Amino acid sequence: MNVNRSVSDVKSELTINGSKDCFIEDIDTNYSLINKRIVKDLCCVDLNIGRYSKTKIKVLYVSSIADIRLVNNICNRLNNINIDAIIDSSYLKNSLEDENNLFPTIIETERPDKSCMALLEGKALILVDNSPYVLILPNLFFDFFHTPDDYYQKAINTSFIRIIRLIAFIISIFLPGFFIAVTTRNYNLVPINVLLIFKAGRAFVPFSAFIEAMFMIISFEILKESDLRMSHAASSSISILGGLILGDAAVAAGIVSPIMIIIIAISSIAGLIFPSQELVNTIRIYKIIALIMSSLFGIYGLIMSFLTLTYNIFDTRIFGYKYLDYDKNELLDSFFKYNTKIKKRNSHLTNNKIRGKYK
Amino acid sequence: MKRILIILVFLSFFTILIFDVPKYNELNNISVIDKITIKCRDNYYDINMREVTLLRKDNGITFRYDYYKNKIKNINKIKENNLDKYHKVFYYDKIKSIDTNCSNVDDFKKIFNNNINIKRIKS
């Protein structure tokens, strides 16, 4: 009896152009979706992990592109897993990534086109039976700013959108902390009219700016979480209720200031621009660190949190690869997209650097 | 995570040592002074400070001005908040203009801002 659902539309990583099919819980169907797109040199290592589940796992790579040491490293780590069952692909992440890294180094995707793009860059895929999410590794820092849509549009449009994503990344982490620094210690950073507007907005708020910001962040996270877990019918009611309570009623009661709601809302929405939930969680942690440091040391605290973030990015490694490393080919496809006559791969991931001629 | 915490503690320690971190004050507790009148008397200065507050009304935004008085002997100590009677912290860095009858206007520019607008008034 076939208990699998059929291949359906993508639910989470939506794009305007490109294919709309997504992975399902059957590993053989998922393999077919990839094999349909990459026919030559696609290699597969089959494993069974889980004492009770004996879950089928496939490690895919393109033999003429990927570094075989990466694949061996992955297979060795997978073979060392001694667990009762693998229910989902996320279970493997604990063994494959370093828990101390705040930044995610393995990405999950339900898109076959994104998975195939990763294979052609020299990365490896892990398919897990009963999981509609495929793991792509190693995932580097710039990969979080890319979506499949970027490769279906003109370079200038893609560059613009990527710069917007970078601005959203910075805003989502540092905007609340900057506001706290400016309204509690470093008043000289804003013009007098802006300072007076902030002061007028907070005239009747009984709490300190830090408490107000934490209250708003926690409320927003509660609203987001309850919206995710509830059914479609209830989630719209929760959104309206949350918006009314957090927005209108809280300001009218004088518990929070309107400007604080705007700041936290902009930073939270900016964080949701990234499809990876892991990165959204990392942004949330750094937002709170920046908030605490800003309330303690003002703008110096914000600079310290920026230095800490930068250090973390440069210090993170996955399977020996640096999370952020200098590579000319990678930089031409990082925060902007530059079309070259000969397209090349990241030289750290593969020796087969030439992808092809596009002109 | 441990390394990040160690770096934060390390940077915090050096920040406190090297930099002068501004004092913590909520916006509700500070008075933004936009204009000062300084009158030179025999052996003291007569200070009149104007606080500006923004008010939102139905017909738009208006400004409310409150005035505070003080007498000091040493002009260099004007920024030290010895106005405990008002229970406020006065913020002087946004002063736009000074009205004065004193001759030592260069001292005022050094204390507040070189670009400040100074207007001469009669005693």
Chai-1 contact restraints between the chains, C-beta under 6 A:
chainA,res_idxA,chainB,res_idxB,connection_type,confidence,min_distance_angstrom,max_distance_angstrom,comment,restraint_id
A,N100,B,M1,contact,1.0,0.0,6.0,A-B,restraint_1
A,T183,B,L27,contact,1.0,0.0,6.0,A-B,restraint_2
A,T184,B,Y24,contact,1.0,0.0,6.0,A-B,restraint_3
A,R185,B,P22,contact,1.0,0.0,6.0,A-B,restraint_4
A,R185,B,Y24,contact,1.0,0.0,6.0,A-B,restraint_5
A,N188,B,D93,contact,1.0,0.0,6.0,A-B,restraint_6
A,I192,B,K94,contact,1.0,0.0,6.0,A-B,restraint_7
A,L196,B,L54,contact,1.0,0.0,6.0,A-B,restraint_8
A,F198,B,L27,contact,1.0,0.0,6.0,A-B,restraint_9
A,K199,B,L27,contact,1.0,0.0,6.0,A-B,restraint_10
A,A200,B,L54,contact,1.0,0.0,6.0,A-B,restraint_11
A,R202,B,L27,contact,1.0,0.0,6.0,A-B,restraint_12
A,S208,B,E26,contact,1.0,0.0,6.0,A-B,restraint_13
A,F297,B,T15,contact,1.0,0.0,6.0,A-B,restraint_14
A,F297,B,V21,contact,1.0,0.0,6.0,A-B,restraint_15
A,G298,B,V21,contact,1.0,0.0,6.0,A-B,restraint_16
A,G298,B,P22,contact,1.0,0.0,6.0,A-B,restraint_17
A,Y300,B,T15,contact,1.0,0.0,6.0,A-B,restraint_18
A,Y300,B,F19,contact,1.0,0.0,6.0,A-B,restraint_19
A,M304,B,L11,contact,1.0,0.0,6.0,A-B,restraint_20
A,T308,B,I4,contact,1.0,0.0,6.0,A-B,restraint_21
A,T308,B,I7,contact,1.0,0.0,6.0,A-B,restraint_22
A,T308,B,L8,contact,1.0,0.0,6.0,A-B,restraint_23
